[in-house]
């Protein structure tokens, strides 16, 4: 049965290899981080398998019985004053083998001044998007595999234009409790627009990720490694600022080799005291570092770090993520145990 499920999942993955990256699809907010913990570990961490109910917004296969009756609220004052947040809740039944999850992802782009082609003011306008999700997880009996799926209804309003869409996430996770090792594959945002903004149908930001994580045997550290955007291998862009010019005026664009390309797909993270009431987190996103760093200047783009503190039935999380020397982002989160 496990082989049949794995084969079906791989077929679903192979049918989506033509997906596109940021700037080439709509509803881009769907691939933003879902919690301060995820942001601190570099973003797009898909192998956490514990009480953190926010993780299921990114990988439905991470839903588990420990999330039962957990409520999480997360918020970030994102880049450029954008307000962004998530909320999630999980409920388990049937001898802790099956769990349901509900979530909300919301982004508000703020207020803008509108002008026509002649420069005349047309007043202020705003933009916001929201996704409502329902997810389900099932543990395959007598195995270490979990499968999960999520259905999302998406609503977007940008000035006078609006759009409604739907998407599906599918994930498989392997959890080995003997060596405390997890591995997962997730396909996200496989869907379509039901109604378009202005008659032009756009693709959704489909994404395929693979991740691994493990707690070290004698050290209270859990490492995380994620390979993102596997649906498209060449994701690098030559930076015009790194173009070189020789004495004859000939210009040579930046060349990105295999290793550099591989690193652009890689996210690393580590969590100190992952099972304690107080833990520290740090992460590094190679693609963010390469795309946002300033040439010939050390600005530490791609680095993120955070902290989690548990007080009775509440857990507070905070993360600071470095994007560029001109823009950093803070993430705040609260999880409440309703049991």
BALOBA-1460 file (C-alpha; in Angstrom, 3 decimals):
// residues 339
<rec num="1" residu="x" x="0.000" y="0.000" z="0.000"/>
<rec num="2" residu="x" x="2.840" y="2.390" z="0.853"/>
<rec num="3" residu="x" x="4.444" y="1.785" z="-2.550"/>
<rec num="4" residu="x" x="1.162" y="2.543" z="-4.296"/>
<rec num="5" residu="x" x="0.722" y="5.806" z="-2.379"/>
<rec num="6" residu="x" x="4.317" y="6.837" z="-3.056"/>
<rec num="7" residu="x" x="3.925" y="6.077" z="-6.775"/>
<rec num="8" residu="x" x="0.724" y="8.127" z="-6.989"/>
<rec num="9" residu="x" x="2.400" y="11.014" z="-5.183"/>
<rec num="10" residu="x" x="5.405" y="10.985" z="-7.536"/>
<rec num="11" residu="x" x="3.078" y="11.021" z="-10.540"/>
<rec num="12" residu="x" x="1.390" y="14.119" z="-9.123"/>
<rec num="13" residu="x" x="4.810" y="15.733" z="-8.706"/>
<rec num="14" residu="x" x="5.982" y="14.880" z="-12.208"/>
<rec num="15" residu="x" x="2.842" y="16.396" z="-13.738"/>
<rec num="16" residu="x" x="3.668" y="19.813" z="-12.273"/>
<rec num="17" residu="x" x="7.240" y="20.337" z="-13.426"/>
<rec num="18" residu="x" x="6.356" y="23.401" z="-15.488"/>
<rec num="19" residu="x" x="5.603" y="25.564" z="-12.455"/>
<rec num="20" residu="x" x="7.011" y="29.068" z="-12.260"/>
<rec num="21" residu="x" x="8.754" y="31.135" z="-9.602"/>
<rec num="22" residu="x" x="8.012" y="34.491" z="-8.012"/>
<rec num="23" residu="x" x="6.845" y="37.259" z="-10.311"/>
<rec num="24" residu="x" x="5.450" y="34.798" z="-12.865"/>
<rec num="25" residu="x" x="2.304" y="33.678" z="-11.039"/>
<rec num="26" residu="x" x="-0.523" y="35.073" z="-8.925"/>
<rec num="27" residu="x" x="-1.374" y="34.646" z="-5.213"/>
<rec num="28" residu="x" x="2.332" y="34.825" z="-4.279"/>
<rec num="29" residu="x" x="1.457" y="35.281" z="-0.602"/>
<rec num="30" residu="x" x="0.666" y="31.558" z="-0.405"/>
<rec num="31" residu="x" x="4.375" y="30.744" z="-0.246"/>
<rec num="32" residu="x" x="5.274" y="33.145" z="2.550"/>
<rec num="33" residu="x" x="6.389" y="31.665" z="5.873"/>
<rec num="34" residu="x" x="3.579" y="30.606" z="8.191"/>
<rec num="35" residu="x" x="5.081" y="31.219" z="11.645"/>
<rec num="36" residu="x" x="8.000" y="32.832" z="13.491"/>
<rec num="37" residu="x" x="9.523" y="29.401" z="14.065"/>
<rec num="38" residu="x" x="9.535" y="28.606" z="10.374"/>
<rec num="39" residu="x" x="10.951" y="32.042" z="9.565"/>
<rec num="40" residu="x" x="13.738" y="31.618" z="12.125"/>
<rec num="41" residu="x" x="14.821" y="28.310" z="10.580"/>
<rec num="42" residu="x" x="15.268" y="29.927" z="7.171"/>
<rec num="43" residu="x" x="11.699" y="29.579" z="5.881"/>
<rec num="44" residu="x" x="9.895" y="26.667" z="4.195"/>
<rec num="45" residu="x" x="10.755" y="24.114" z="6.891"/>
<rec num="46" residu="x" x="8.455" y="21.135" z="6.276"/>
<rec num="47" residu="x" x="9.669" y="18.422" z="8.691"/>
<rec num="48" residu="x" x="8.591" y="19.655" z="12.134"/>
<rec num="49" residu="x" x="6.375" y="17.011" z="13.734"/>
<rec num="50" residu="x" x="5.228" y="18.252" z="17.130"/>
<rec num="51" residu="x" x="2.692" y="20.604" z="18.735"/>
<rec num="52" residu="x" x="3.416" y="23.516" z="16.400"/>
<rec num="53" residu="x" x="0.044" y="23.686" z="14.652"/>
<rec num="54" residu="x" x="1.229" y="26.447" z="12.292"/>
<rec num="55" residu="x" x="3.504" y="24.015" z="10.437"/>
<rec num="56" residu="x" x="0.487" y="22.290" z="8.909"/>
<rec num="57" residu="x" x="-0.243" y="25.420" z="6.858"/>
<rec num="58" residu="x" x="2.882" y="24.638" z="4.835"/>
<rec num="59" residu="x" x="2.886" y="20.839" z="4.943"/>
<rec num="60" residu="x" x="-0.381" y="19.025" z="5.761"/>
<rec num="61" residu="x" x="1.560" y="15.795" z="6.364"/>
<rec num="62" residu="x" x="3.019" y="17.367" z="9.516"/>
<rec num="63" residu="x" x="-0.408" y="17.289" z="11.186"/>
<rec num="64" residu="x" x="-0.294" y="14.937" z="14.168"/>
<rec num="65" residu="x" x="-2.102" y="14.076" z="17.393"/>
<rec num="66" residu="x" x="0.058" y="16.412" z="19.504"/>
<rec num="67" residu="x" x="-1.576" y="19.354" z="17.720"/>
<rec num="68" residu="x" x="-4.965" y="18.426" z="19.155"/>
<rec num="69" residu="x" x="-6.834" y="21.517" z="20.399"/>
<rec num="70" residu="x" x="-3.919" y="23.848" z="19.705"/>
<rec num="71" residu="x" x="-4.624" y="27.385" z="18.459"/>
<rec num="72" residu="x" x="-1.890" y="29.523" z="16.883"/>
<rec num="73" residu="x" x="-1.922" y="33.206" z="15.910"/>
<rec num="74" residu="x" x="1.001" y="34.751" z="14.017"/>
<rec num="75" residu="x" x="1.647" y="38.239" z="12.676"/>
<rec num="76" residu="x" x="4.388" y="40.113" z="10.875"/>
<rec num="77" residu="x" x="4.838" y="43.717" z="9.863"/>
<rec num="78" residu="x" x="6.268" y="42.600" z="6.567"/>
<rec num="79" residu="x" x="8.407" y="44.470" z="4.044"/>
<rec num="80" residu="x" x="7.206" y="47.959" z="3.122"/>
<rec num="81" residu="x" x="4.702" y="48.087" z="5.965"/>
<rec num="82" residu="x" x="2.681" y="45.147" z="4.635"/>
<rec num="83" residu="x" x="0.603" y="43.407" z="7.308"/>
<rec num="84" residu="x" x="0.726" y="39.634" z="7.135"/>
<rec num="85" residu="x" x="-0.603" y="36.929" z="9.453"/>
<rec num="86" residu="x" x="-1.846" y="33.366" z="9.895"/>
<rec num="87" residu="x" x="-4.155" y="31.490" z="12.249"/>
<rec num="88" residu="x" x="-4.534" y="27.723" z="12.631"/>
<rec num="89" residu="x" x="-6.286" y="25.085" z="14.740"/>
<rec num="90" residu="x" x="-6.224" y="21.268" z="14.809"/>
<rec num="91" residu="x" x="-8.518" y="18.573" z="16.194"/>
<rec num="92" residu="x" x="-7.744" y="14.863" z="16.528"/>
<rec num="93" residu="x" x="-10.127" y="11.912" z="16.722"/>
<rec num="94" residu="x" x="-10.209" y="8.138" z="16.158"/>
<rec num="95" residu="x" x="-7.540" y="6.937" z="18.598"/>
<rec num="96" residu="x" x="-5.123" y="9.705" z="17.565"/>
<rec num="97" residu="x" x="-4.710" y="8.305" z="14.054"/>
<rec num="98" residu="x" x="-6.521" y="11.021" z="12.114"/>
<rec num="99" residu="x" x="-6.393" y="14.783" z="12.557"/>
<rec num="100" residu="x" x="-8.223" y="17.715" z="10.949"/>
<rec num="101" residu="x" x="-6.704" y="21.178" z="10.580"/>
<rec num="102" residu="x" x="-8.176" y="24.587" z="9.724"/>
<rec num="103" residu="x" x="-6.178" y="27.668" z="8.819"/>
<rec num="104" residu="x" x="-6.267" y="31.251" z="7.580"/>
<rec num="105" residu="x" x="-3.521" y="33.139" z="5.750"/>
<rec num="106" residu="x" x="-4.044" y="36.877" z="5.300"/>
<rec num="107" residu="x" x="-2.060" y="39.745" z="3.814"/>
<rec num="108" residu="x" x="-2.884" y="43.464" z="3.605"/>
<rec num="109" residu="x" x="-0.765" y="45.582" z="1.254"/>
<rec num="110" residu="x" x="-1.792" y="48.888" z="2.835"/>
<rec num="111" residu="x" x="-3.006" y="52.130" z="1.240"/>
<rec num="112" residu="x" x="-1.810" y="53.540" z="-2.083"/>
<rec num="113" residu="x" x="-2.342" y="56.804" z="-3.951"/>
<rec num="114" residu="x" x="-3.959" y="56.266" z="-7.334"/>
<rec num="115" residu="x" x="-3.327" y="58.390" z="-10.452"/>
<rec num="116" residu="x" x="-4.554" y="58.210" z="-14.052"/>
<rec num="117" residu="x" x="-2.393" y="58.446" z="-17.201"/>
<rec num="118" residu="x" x="-2.429" y="62.239" z="-17.029"/>
<rec num="119" residu="x" x="-1.210" y="62.314" z="-13.435"/>
<rec num="120" residu="x" x="-4.556" y="63.265" z="-11.932"/>
<rec num="121" residu="x" x="-5.281" y="61.795" z="-8.531"/>
<rec num="122" residu="x" x="-7.958" y="59.090" z="-8.439"/>
<rec num="123" residu="x" x="-7.904" y="58.706" z="-4.675"/>
<rec num="124" residu="x" x="-6.579" y="56.026" z="-2.392"/>
<rec num="125" residu="x" x="-6.919" y="52.310" z="-2.948"/>
<rec num="126" residu="x" x="-5.831" y="49.190" z="-1.099"/>
<rec num="127" residu="x" x="-5.127" y="45.536" z="-1.717"/>
<rec num="128" residu="x" x="-5.556" y="42.399" z="0.351"/>
<rec num="129" residu="x" x="-5.643" y="38.637" z="-0.086"/>
<rec num="130" residu="x" x="-6.832" y="35.773" z="2.112"/>
<rec num="131" residu="x" x="-6.757" y="31.971" z="1.926"/>
<rec num="132" residu="x" x="-9.000" y="29.670" z="3.971"/>
<rec num="133" residu="x" x="-7.777" y="26.095" z="4.280"/>
<rec num="134" residu="x" x="-9.039" y="22.787" z="5.569"/>
<rec num="135" residu="x" x="-6.566" y="19.919" z="5.944"/>
<rec num="136" residu="x" x="-6.646" y="16.262" z="6.867"/>
<rec num="137" residu="x" x="-3.917" y="13.870" z="7.978"/>
<rec num="138" residu="x" x="-3.866" y="10.106" z="8.192"/>
<rec num="139" residu="x" x="-1.207" y="7.834" z="9.656"/>
<rec num="140" residu="x" x="-0.733" y="4.732" z="7.566"/>
<rec num="141" residu="x" x="-1.285" y="1.828" z="10.014"/>
<rec num="142" residu="x" x="1.770" y="-0.170" z="11.110"/>
<rec num="143" residu="x" x="4.150" y="2.224" z="9.380"/>
<rec num="144" residu="x" x="6.152" y="5.387" z="9.975"/>
<rec num="145" residu="x" x="4.442" y="7.287" z="7.141"/>
<rec num="146" residu="x" x="1.892" y="10.077" z="7.328"/>
<rec num="147" residu="x" x="-0.050" y="11.492" z="4.413"/>
<rec num="148" residu="x" x="-1.858" y="14.797" z="4.442"/>
<rec num="149" residu="x" x="-3.848" y="16.987" z="2.134"/>
<rec num="150" residu="x" x="-5.201" y="20.531" z="2.268"/>
<rec num="151" residu="x" x="-7.811" y="22.366" z="0.215"/>
<rec num="152" residu="x" x="-7.597" y="26.161" z="-0.018"/>
<rec num="153" residu="x" x="-10.092" y="28.763" z="-1.159"/>
<rec num="154" residu="x" x="-8.333" y="31.992" z="-2.141"/>
<rec num="155" residu="x" x="-9.762" y="35.495" z="-2.422"/>
<rec num="156" residu="x" x="-7.791" y="38.453" z="-3.746"/>
<rec num="157" residu="x" x="-8.760" y="42.112" z="-4.167"/>
<rec num="158" residu="x" x="-6.267" y="44.561" z="-5.679"/>
<rec num="159" residu="x" x="-7.739" y="48.041" z="-6.200"/>
<rec num="160" residu="x" x="-10.862" y="47.541" z="-8.360"/>
<rec num="161" residu="x" x="-9.822" y="44.084" z="-9.510"/>
<rec num="162" residu="x" x="-10.670" y="40.870" z="-7.705"/>
<rec num="163" residu="x" x="-10.078" y="37.177" z="-8.196"/>
<rec num="164" residu="x" x="-11.104" y="33.898" z="-6.566"/>
<rec num="165" residu="x" x="-9.145" y="30.676" z="-6.827"/>
<rec num="166" residu="x" x="-8.657" y="27.249" z="-5.332"/>
<rec num="167" residu="x" x="-5.608" y="25.124" z="-4.604"/>
<rec num="168" residu="x" x="-4.575" y="21.804" z="-3.107"/>
<rec num="169" residu="x" x="-1.508" y="20.863" z="-1.037"/>
<rec num="170" residu="x" x="-0.365" y="17.240" z="-0.716"/>
<rec num="171" residu="x" x="2.407" y="15.971" z="1.553"/>
<rec num="172" residu="x" x="4.055" y="12.730" z="2.670"/>
<rec num="173" residu="x" x="6.169" y="12.528" z="5.826"/>
<rec num="174" residu="x" x="8.384" y="9.801" z="7.226"/>
<rec num="175" residu="x" x="8.910" y="9.877" z="11.001"/>
<rec num="176" residu="x" x="11.507" y="7.568" z="12.577"/>
<rec num="177" residu="x" x="11.176" y="7.941" z="16.346"/>
<rec num="178" residu="x" x="14.095" y="5.564" z="17.076"/>
<rec num="179" residu="x" x="16.677" y="7.937" z="15.619"/>
<rec num="180" residu="x" x="14.478" y="11.080" z="15.797"/>
<rec num="181" residu="x" x="14.728" y="11.611" z="12.038"/>
<rec num="182" residu="x" x="12.040" y="13.096" z="9.774"/>
<rec num="183" residu="x" x="11.824" y="13.444" z="5.994"/>
<rec num="184" residu="x" x="9.040" y="14.952" z="3.896"/>
<rec num="185" residu="x" x="7.956" y="15.873" z="0.386"/>
<rec num="186" residu="x" x="5.214" y="18.417" z="-0.247"/>
<rec num="187" residu="x" x="3.524" y="19.734" z="-3.385"/>
<rec num="188" residu="x" x="1.904" y="23.101" z="-2.758"/>
<rec num="189" residu="x" x="-0.621" y="25.296" z="-4.561"/>
<rec num="190" residu="x" x="-1.731" y="22.941" z="-7.310"/>
<rec num="191" residu="x" x="-4.838" y="24.742" z="-8.493"/>
<rec num="192" residu="x" x="-6.410" y="27.414" z="-10.655"/>
<rec num="193" residu="x" x="-8.266" y="30.715" z="-10.699"/>
<rec num="194" residu="x" x="-12.047" y="30.417" z="-10.688"/>
<rec num="195" residu="x" x="-12.426" y="34.081" z="-11.598"/>
<rec num="196" residu="x" x="-9.628" y="36.248" z="-13.005"/>
<rec num="197" residu="x" x="-8.698" y="39.885" z="-12.363"/>
<rec num="198" residu="x" x="-9.295" y="41.170" z="-15.892"/>
<rec num="199" residu="x" x="-9.922" y="38.192" z="-18.153"/>
<rec num="200" residu="x" x="-6.318" y="36.910" z="-18.113"/>
<rec num="201" residu="x" x="-5.872" y="33.542" z="-16.391"/>
<rec num="202" residu="x" x="-2.611" y="33.301" z="-14.442"/>
<rec num="203" residu="x" x="-0.865" y="30.246" z="-12.950"/>
<rec num="204" residu="x" x="-0.642" y="29.707" z="-9.201"/>
<rec num="205" residu="x" x="2.768" y="29.656" z="-7.433"/>
<rec num="206" residu="x" x="3.132" y="25.874" z="-7.440"/>
<rec num="207" residu="x" x="6.071" y="24.618" z="-5.423"/>
<rec num="208" residu="x" x="7.682" y="21.233" z="-4.700"/>
<rec num="209" residu="x" x="9.886" y="20.942" z="-1.597"/>
<rec num="210" residu="x" x="11.857" y="18.143" z="0.044"/>
<rec num="211" residu="x" x="13.169" y="18.332" z="3.601"/>
<rec num="212" residu="x" x="15.025" y="16.422" z="6.303"/>
<rec num="213" residu="x" x="15.626" y="17.049" z="10.002"/>
<rec num="214" residu="x" x="17.075" y="15.205" z="12.970"/>
<rec num="215" residu="x" x="17.882" y="15.777" z="16.627"/>
<rec num="216" residu="x" x="21.482" y="14.969" z="17.499"/>
<rec num="217" residu="x" x="21.934" y="12.072" z="19.888"/>
<rec num="218" residu="x" x="24.079" y="13.721" z="22.561"/>
<rec num="219" residu="x" x="23.511" y="17.409" z="21.842"/>
<rec num="220" residu="x" x="20.131" y="19.207" z="22.254"/>
<rec num="221" residu="x" x="20.174" y="20.526" z="18.693"/>
<rec num="222" residu="x" x="17.878" y="19.681" z="15.817"/>
<rec num="223" residu="x" x="19.181" y="20.433" z="12.335"/>
<rec num="224" residu="x" x="16.948" y="21.128" z="9.340"/>
<rec num="225" residu="x" x="17.713" y="20.999" z="5.614"/>
<rec num="226" residu="x" x="15.176" y="21.883" z="2.938"/>
<rec num="227" residu="x" x="15.491" y="21.826" z="-0.839"/>
<rec num="228" residu="x" x="12.936" y="24.248" z="-2.271"/>
<rec num="229" residu="x" x="11.435" y="24.770" z="-5.729"/>
<rec num="230" residu="x" x="12.419" y="21.346" z="-7.033"/>
<rec num="231" residu="x" x="9.840" y="21.710" z="-9.814"/>
<rec num="232" residu="x" x="12.293" y="24.019" z="-11.579"/>
<rec num="233" residu="x" x="16.039" y="23.524" z="-11.491"/>
<rec num="234" residu="x" x="17.412" y="26.788" z="-12.992"/>
<rec num="235" residu="x" x="16.113" y="29.440" z="-10.613"/>
<rec num="236" residu="x" x="19.120" y="31.751" z="-10.633"/>
<rec num="237" residu="x" x="19.172" y="35.152" z="-12.289"/>
<rec num="238" residu="x" x="22.355" y="36.897" z="-13.371"/>
<rec num="239" residu="x" x="22.820" y="40.055" z="-11.315"/>
<rec num="240" residu="x" x="23.500" y="43.038" z="-13.648"/>
<rec num="241" residu="x" x="25.509" y="44.692" z="-10.848"/>
<rec num="242" residu="x" x="28.038" y="41.852" z="-11.075"/>
<rec num="243" residu="x" x="28.666" y="42.204" z="-14.803"/>
<rec num="244" residu="x" x="32.385" y="42.729" z="-15.488"/>
<rec num="245" residu="x" x="33.941" y="44.852" z="-18.222"/>
<rec num="246" residu="x" x="37.445" y="44.269" z="-19.661"/>
<rec num="247" residu="x" x="39.828" y="46.869" z="-21.077"/>
<rec num="248" residu="x" x="38.265" y="46.548" z="-24.517"/>
<rec num="249" residu="x" x="34.789" y="47.303" z="-23.198"/>
<rec num="250" residu="x" x="33.529" y="43.746" z="-23.556"/>
<rec num="251" residu="x" x="31.020" y="42.818" z="-20.869"/>
<rec num="252" residu="x" x="30.684" y="39.409" z="-19.230"/>
<rec num="253" residu="x" x="27.554" y="38.504" z="-17.276"/>
<rec num="254" residu="x" x="27.708" y="36.733" z="-13.945"/>
<rec num="255" residu="x" x="27.930" y="32.949" z="-14.376"/>
<rec num="256" residu="x" x="26.200" y="30.625" z="-11.941"/>
<rec num="257" residu="x" x="27.707" y="27.137" z="-11.724"/>
<rec num="258" residu="x" x="26.164" y="23.870" z="-10.560"/>
<rec num="259" residu="x" x="27.159" y="24.301" z="-6.917"/>
<rec num="260" residu="x" x="25.798" y="27.841" z="-6.775"/>
<rec num="261" residu="x" x="22.567" y="26.655" z="-8.379"/>
<rec num="262" residu="x" x="22.253" y="23.829" z="-5.853"/>
<rec num="263" residu="x" x="22.783" y="26.222" z="-2.956"/>
<rec num="264" residu="x" x="20.014" y="28.482" z="-4.254"/>
<rec num="265" residu="x" x="17.635" y="25.574" z="-3.673"/>
<rec num="266" residu="x" x="18.952" y="24.968" z="-0.145"/>
<rec num="267" residu="x" x="17.747" y="26.249" z="3.223"/>
<rec num="268" residu="x" x="19.521" y="25.367" z="6.473"/>
<rec num="269" residu="x" x="18.278" y="25.727" z="10.044"/>
<rec num="270" residu="x" x="19.103" y="24.653" z="13.580"/>
<rec num="271" residu="x" x="17.123" y="24.703" z="16.805"/>
<rec num="272" residu="x" x="18.728" y="24.594" z="20.264"/>
<rec num="273" residu="x" x="16.671" y="22.852" z="22.985"/>
<rec num="274" residu="x" x="13.861" y="21.944" z="20.525"/>
<rec num="275" residu="x" x="11.837" y="20.054" z="23.180"/>
<rec num="276" residu="x" x="12.275" y="22.492" z="26.074"/>
<rec num="277" residu="x" x="10.232" y="25.421" z="27.301"/>
<rec num="278" residu="x" x="12.916" y="27.780" z="25.985"/>
<rec num="279" residu="x" x="14.636" y="27.346" z="22.634"/>
<rec num="280" residu="x" x="16.806" y="29.305" z="20.234"/>
<rec num="281" residu="x" x="16.612" y="29.091" z="16.438"/>
<rec num="282" residu="x" x="18.794" y="30.188" z="13.542"/>
<rec num="283" residu="x" x="18.540" y="29.719" z="9.791"/>
<rec num="284" residu="x" x="20.135" y="30.632" z="6.491"/>
<rec num="285" residu="x" x="18.387" y="30.978" z="3.135"/>
<rec num="286" residu="x" x="20.962" y="30.839" z="0.316"/>
<rec num="287" residu="x" x="18.656" y="32.065" z="-2.456"/>
<rec num="288" residu="x" x="17.526" y="35.058" z="-0.431"/>
<rec num="289" residu="x" x="21.157" y="35.835" z="0.326"/>
<rec num="290" residu="x" x="22.235" y="35.717" z="-3.316"/>
<rec num="291" residu="x" x="19.274" y="37.614" z="-4.714"/>
<rec num="292" residu="x" x="19.160" y="40.406" z="-2.138"/>
<rec num="293" residu="x" x="22.762" y="40.989" z="-1.141"/>
<rec num="294" residu="x" x="24.537" y="44.101" z="-2.365"/>
<rec num="295" residu="x" x="27.567" y="43.495" z="-4.575"/>
<rec num="296" residu="x" x="30.922" y="43.897" z="-2.801"/>
<rec num="297" residu="x" x="29.241" y="44.577" z="0.527"/>
<rec num="298" residu="x" x="28.614" y="42.283" z="3.484"/>
<rec num="299" residu="x" x="25.008" y="42.798" z="4.618"/>
<rec num="300" residu="x" x="24.166" y="39.324" z="6.035"/>
<rec num="301" residu="x" x="21.107" y="38.867" z="3.816"/>
<rec num="302" residu="x" x="19.482" y="35.471" z="4.258"/>
<rec num="303" residu="x" x="20.178" y="35.104" z="7.981"/>
<rec num="304" residu="x" x="17.338" y="34.729" z="10.467"/>
<rec num="305" residu="x" x="17.186" y="33.979" z="14.167"/>
<rec num="306" residu="x" x="14.467" y="33.617" z="16.777"/>
<rec num="307" residu="x" x="13.396" y="32.462" z="20.200"/>
<rec num="308" residu="x" x="10.512" y="30.484" z="21.681"/>
<rec num="309" residu="x" x="9.304" y="30.710" z="25.297"/>
<rec num="310" residu="x" x="6.627" y="28.486" z="26.835"/>
<rec num="311" residu="x" x="4.645" y="29.749" z="29.844"/>
<rec num="312" residu="x" x="2.045" y="27.308" z="31.173"/>
<rec num="313" residu="x" x="-0.335" y="26.696" z="28.252"/>
<rec num="314" residu="x" x="0.960" y="29.498" z="26.054"/>
<rec num="315" residu="x" x="4.047" y="29.663" z="23.868"/>
<rec num="316" residu="x" x="5.447" y="32.942" z="22.565"/>
<rec num="317" residu="x" x="7.718" y="33.101" z="19.522"/>
<rec num="318" residu="x" x="9.728" y="35.907" z="17.972"/>
<rec num="319" residu="x" x="11.931" y="35.971" z="14.873"/>
<rec num="320" residu="x" x="14.077" y="38.598" z="13.194"/>
<rec num="321" residu="x" x="14.868" y="37.932" z="9.516"/>
<rec num="322" residu="x" x="17.515" y="39.799" z="7.560"/>
<rec num="323" residu="x" x="16.587" y="40.629" z="3.960"/>
<rec num="324" residu="x" x="18.768" y="43.591" z="2.950"/>
<rec num="325" residu="x" x="20.722" y="46.342" z="4.662"/>
<rec num="326" residu="x" x="17.660" y="48.561" z="4.174"/>
<rec num="327" residu="x" x="14.904" y="46.162" z="5.214"/>
<rec num="328" residu="x" x="14.480" y="43.618" z="7.990"/>
<rec num="329" residu="x" x="11.348" y="41.859" z="9.225"/>
<rec num="330" residu="x" x="10.064" y="40.766" z="12.625"/>
<rec num="331" residu="x" x="7.602" y="37.919" z="13.187"/>
<rec num="332" residu="x" x="5.479" y="37.427" z="16.301"/>
<rec num="333" residu="x" x="3.542" y="34.330" z="17.290"/>
<rec num="334" residu="x" x="1.348" y="32.969" z="20.090"/>
<rec num="335" residu="x" x="0.194" y="29.369" z="20.480"/>
<rec num="336" residu="x" x="-2.440" y="28.449" z="23.063"/>
<rec num="337" residu="x" x="-3.121" y="24.964" z="24.399"/>
<rec num="338" residu="x" x="-6.918" y="24.695" z="24.697"/>
<rec num="339" residu="x" x="-6.915" y="21.234" z="26.281"/>
